[in-house]
């Protein structure tokens, strides 16, 4: 099993969109995929419940009050962690993860919060011993804007892999309303958006393979 933790203590940076899109991508590849929602708001879980029967199936789990149990036959695990998460819970989830994905928006507030969270992550044993790979994802990017250029400069100085830059698009919101993602949609628009995810998916497979 390859396990992916999507986390950042900065709220509103797109963690649920990242988590649900990855879960949809894995399910579309034919993997038995589990989407674990640690947030009491249950945004990921609600998305999974809206998912049409015709879409590739995945399992949604409520981890807001659970002991983080995983089905034995799971092939891919995606964990959607809330912003307001105690560090002891972060450490427990990090121990389960092969890859930790940190979404960052082009915003000075997001940059500062992300740097603080990375500093805290690097104190944890799985990170220090390279048990879990940290992947930075620039989210809701708008090319050729000053904010995007500033975020690129910030990402380049973090000392971790900047794996993907996900373009801003209303397609994500439109798909999510139906329990879908860009990996479930047809057409050139969705195909172009999926290209943004290819480096991240490769990174996850490579990191997960080396950890197993």
MARRO-410646 format. One record per residue (C-alpha): residue number from 1; residue in three letters; x negated, y negated, z. Coordinates in nm, 2 decimals, m for minus. Layout:
residues N
REC    nr   rest        u        v        w
REC   NUM    Ala        X        Y        Z
...
end
This chain:
residues 212
REC    nr   rest        u        v        w
REC     1    Unk     0.00     0.00     0.00
REC     2    Unk    m0.11    m0.35    m0.07
REC     3    Unk     0.02    m0.61     0.18
REC     4    Unk     0.04    m0.99     0.11
REC     5    Unk     0.10    m1.25     0.38
REC     6    Unk     0.23    m1.59     0.26
REC     7    Unk     0.16    m1.84     0.53
REC     8    Unk     0.09    m2.21     0.61
REC     9    Unk     0.18    m2.40     0.92
REC    10    Unk     0.29    m2.69     0.70
REC    11    Unk     0.66    m2.66     0.62
REC    12    Unk     0.81    m2.72     0.28
REC    13    Unk     0.50    m2.61     0.08
REC    14    Unk     0.69    m2.34    m0.11
REC    15    Unk     0.61    m2.03     0.09
REC    16    Unk     0.94    m1.87     0.02
REC    17    Unk     0.92    m1.93    m0.35
REC    18    Unk     0.58    m1.78    m0.36
REC    19    Unk     0.69    m1.48    m0.15
REC    20    Unk     1.01    m1.41    m0.35
REC    21    Unk     0.84    m1.45    m0.69
REC    22    Unk     0.56    m1.21    m0.59
REC    23    Unk     0.81    m0.96    m0.46
REC    24    Unk     1.01    m0.98    m0.79
REC    25    Unk     0.69    m0.94    m0.99
REC    26    Unk     0.58    m0.63    m0.80
REC    27    Unk     0.93    m0.48    m0.82
REC    28    Unk     0.93    m0.55    m1.20
REC    29    Unk     0.60    m0.35    m1.22
REC    30    Unk     0.78    m0.05    m1.08
REC    31    Unk     0.64    m0.06    m0.73
REC    32    Unk     0.86     0.01    m0.42
REC    33    Unk     0.84    m0.34    m0.28
REC    34    Unk     0.93    m0.46     0.07
REC    35    Unk     1.00    m0.83     0.13
REC    36    Unk     0.97    m0.90     0.50
REC    37    Unk     1.12    m1.23     0.63
REC    38    Unk     0.97    m1.35     0.96
REC    39    Unk     1.16    m1.68     0.95
REC    40    Unk     1.48    m1.71     1.16
REC    41    Unk     1.64    m1.91     0.87
REC    42    Unk     1.62    m1.59     0.66
REC    43    Unk     1.57    m1.77     0.33
REC    44    Unk     1.38    m1.48     0.17
REC    45    Unk     1.63    m1.23     0.31
REC    46    Unk     1.92    m1.43     0.18
REC    47    Unk     1.75    m1.44    m0.16
REC    48    Unk     1.71    m1.06    m0.16
REC    49    Unk     2.08    m1.02    m0.07
REC    50    Unk     2.18    m1.23    m0.37
REC    51    Unk     1.97    m1.02    m0.61
REC    52    Unk     2.18    m0.87    m0.88
REC    53    Unk     2.21    m0.49    m0.92
REC    54    Unk     2.06    m0.52    m1.27
REC    55    Unk     1.74    m0.67    m1.14
REC    56    Unk     1.45    m0.45    m1.03
REC    57    Unk     1.53    m0.34    m0.68
REC    58    Unk     1.34    m0.43    m0.37
REC    59    Unk     1.40    m0.40     0.01
REC    60    Unk     1.45    m0.70     0.23
REC    61    Unk     1.36    m0.67     0.60
REC    62    Unk     1.44    m0.90     0.89
REC    63    Unk     1.12    m0.94     1.09
REC    64    Unk     1.23    m1.25     1.29
REC    65    Unk     1.29    m1.02     1.59
REC    66    Unk     1.13    m0.70     1.48
REC    67    Unk     0.81    m0.51     1.57
REC    68    Unk     0.69    m0.55     1.20
REC    69    Unk     0.78    m0.19     1.10
REC    70    Unk     0.71    m0.10     0.74
REC    71    Unk     0.87     0.19     0.55
REC    72    Unk     0.62     0.47     0.50
REC    73    Unk     0.68     0.48     0.12
REC    74    Unk     0.63     0.11     0.06
REC    75    Unk     0.38     0.03    m0.22
REC    76    Unk     0.38    m0.34    m0.19
REC    77    Unk     0.46    m0.55     0.11
REC    78    Unk     0.52    m0.93     0.09
REC    79    Unk     0.55    m1.11     0.42
REC    80    Unk     0.71    m1.46     0.43
REC    81    Unk     0.59    m1.63     0.74
REC    82    Unk     0.76    m1.95     0.88
REC    83    Unk     0.57    m2.27     0.95
REC    84    Unk     0.66    m2.26     1.32
REC    85    Unk     0.47    m1.94     1.40
REC    86    Unk     0.27    m1.87     1.72
REC    87    Unk    m0.09    m1.80     1.67
REC    88    Unk    m0.06    m1.46     1.83
REC    89    Unk     0.20    m1.37     1.57
REC    90    Unk    m0.02    m1.50     1.30
REC    91    Unk    m0.30    m1.28     1.42
REC    92    Unk    m0.07    m0.97     1.42
REC    93    Unk     0.04    m1.04     1.06
REC    94    Unk    m0.32    m1.12     0.95
REC    95    Unk    m0.42    m0.78     1.07
REC    96    Unk    m0.16    m0.62     0.84
REC    97    Unk    m0.26    m0.82     0.54
REC    98    Unk    m0.49    m0.74     0.25
REC    99    Unk    m0.44    m1.09     0.11
REC   100    Unk    m0.34    m1.41     0.27
REC   101    Unk    m0.19    m1.67     0.04
REC   102    Unk    m0.18    m2.03     0.14
REC   103    Unk     0.04    m2.25    m0.08
REC   104    Unk    m0.06    m2.62    m0.08
REC   105    Unk     0.14    m2.91    m0.23
REC   106    Unk    m0.03    m3.22    m0.39
REC   107    Unk     0.02    m3.43    m0.07
REC   108    Unk    m0.22    m3.57     0.18
REC   109    Unk     0.00    m3.43     0.46
REC   110    Unk    m0.02    m3.08     0.32
REC   111    Unk    m0.40    m3.11     0.27
REC   112    Unk    m0.46    m3.20     0.64
REC   113    Unk    m0.23    m2.93     0.77
REC   114    Unk    m0.38    m2.67     0.54
REC   115    Unk    m0.74    m2.75     0.65
REC   116    Unk    m0.63    m2.72     1.02
REC   117    Unk    m0.46    m2.38     0.95
REC   118    Unk    m0.77    m2.25     0.77
REC   119    Unk    m0.99    m2.35     1.06
REC   120    Unk    m0.77    m2.15     1.29
REC   121    Unk    m0.75    m1.85     1.05
REC   122    Unk    m1.13    m1.84     1.03
REC   123    Unk    m1.15    m1.78     1.40
REC   124    Unk    m0.96    m1.45     1.36
REC   125    Unk    m1.16    m1.13     1.35
REC   126    Unk    m1.00    m0.99     1.02
REC   127    Unk    m1.10    m1.31     0.84
REC   128    Unk    m1.45    m1.32     0.99
REC   129    Unk    m1.51    m0.96     0.89
REC   130    Unk    m1.36    m1.02     0.55
REC   131    Unk    m1.09    m0.77     0.62
REC   132    Unk    m0.84    m1.00     0.46
REC   133    Unk    m0.90    m1.22     0.16
REC   134    Unk    m0.77    m1.58     0.17
REC   135    Unk    m0.63    m1.71    m0.16
REC   136    Unk    m0.53    m2.08    m0.20
REC   137    Unk    m0.25    m2.16    m0.44
REC   138    Unk    m0.18    m2.51    m0.56
REC   139    Unk     0.20    m2.53    m0.58
REC   140    Unk     0.44    m2.75    m0.77
REC   141    Unk     0.16    m2.90    m0.97
REC   142    Unk     0.22    m3.17    m1.23
REC   143    Unk    m0.06    m3.18    m1.48
REC   144    Unk    m0.24    m3.51    m1.56
REC   145    Unk    m0.11    m3.68    m1.25
REC   146    Unk    m0.32    m3.86    m0.98
REC   147    Unk    m0.17    m3.63    m0.71
REC   148    Unk    m0.27    m3.32    m0.90
REC   149    Unk    m0.63    m3.45    m0.95
REC   150    Unk    m0.65    m3.54    m0.58
REC   151    Unk    m0.53    m3.18    m0.49
REC   152    Unk    m0.78    m3.03    m0.73
REC   153    Unk    m1.06    m3.22    m0.56
REC   154    Unk    m0.94    m3.11    m0.21
REC   155    Unk    m0.90    m2.75    m0.32
REC   156    Unk    m1.25    m2.74    m0.45
REC   157    Unk    m1.40    m2.82    m0.11
REC   158    Unk    m1.21    m2.57     0.10
REC   159    Unk    m1.46    m2.28     0.06
REC   160    Unk    m1.20    m2.03    m0.04
REC   161    Unk    m1.09    m1.91    m0.38
REC   162    Unk    m0.84    m2.13    m0.55
REC   163    Unk    m0.66    m1.86    m0.74
REC   164    Unk    m0.37    m2.02    m0.91
REC   165    Unk    m0.21    m2.35    m0.98
REC   166    Unk     0.17    m2.31    m1.01
REC   167    Unk     0.34    m2.58    m1.22
REC   168    Unk     0.65    m2.77    m1.09
REC   169    Unk     0.97    m2.65    m1.26
REC   170    Unk     1.34    m2.65    m1.19
REC   171    Unk     1.34    m2.29    m1.32
REC   172    Unk     1.23    m2.17    m0.98
REC   173    Unk     1.53    m2.33    m0.80
REC   174    Unk     1.77    m2.21    m1.07
REC   175    Unk     1.65    m1.85    m1.06
REC   176    Unk     1.64    m1.84    m0.68
REC   177    Unk     2.01    m1.94    m0.66
REC   178    Unk     2.09    m1.60    m0.83
REC   179    Unk     1.84    m1.39    m0.63
REC   180    Unk     1.60    m1.39    m0.92
REC   181    Unk     1.26    m1.53    m1.01
REC   182    Unk     1.08    m1.63    m1.33
REC   183    Unk     0.97    m1.26    m1.36
REC   184    Unk     1.34    m1.17    m1.41
REC   185    Unk     1.41    m1.43    m1.67
REC   186    Unk     1.38    m1.41    m2.05
REC   187    Unk     1.26    m1.68    m2.29
REC   188    Unk     0.96    m1.88    m2.37
REC   189    Unk     1.00    m2.11    m2.07
REC   190    Unk     0.99    m1.83    m1.82
REC   191    Unk     0.70    m1.67    m2.01
REC   192    Unk     0.49    m1.98    m1.99
REC   193    Unk     0.56    m2.01    m1.62
REC   194    Unk     0.46    m1.65    m1.56
REC   195    Unk     0.12    m1.73    m1.71
REC   196    Unk     0.05    m1.94    m1.40
REC   197    Unk     0.09    m1.63    m1.18
REC   198    Unk    m0.14    m1.39    m1.37
REC   199    Unk    m0.46    m1.49    m1.19
REC   200    Unk    m0.29    m1.45    m0.85
REC   201    Unk    m0.15    m1.11    m0.94
REC   202    Unk    m0.49    m0.99    m1.06
REC   203    Unk    m0.65    m1.13    m0.74
REC   204    Unk    m0.41    m0.94    m0.52
REC   205    Unk    m0.46    m0.61    m0.71
REC   206    Unk    m0.84    m0.65    m0.69
REC   207    Unk    m0.84    m0.76    m0.32
REC   208    Unk    m0.60    m0.48    m0.23
REC   209    Unk    m0.80    m0.22    m0.41
REC   210    Unk    m1.12    m0.32    m0.24
REC   211    Unk    m0.95    m0.31     0.10
REC   212    Unk    m0.81     0.04     0.06
end
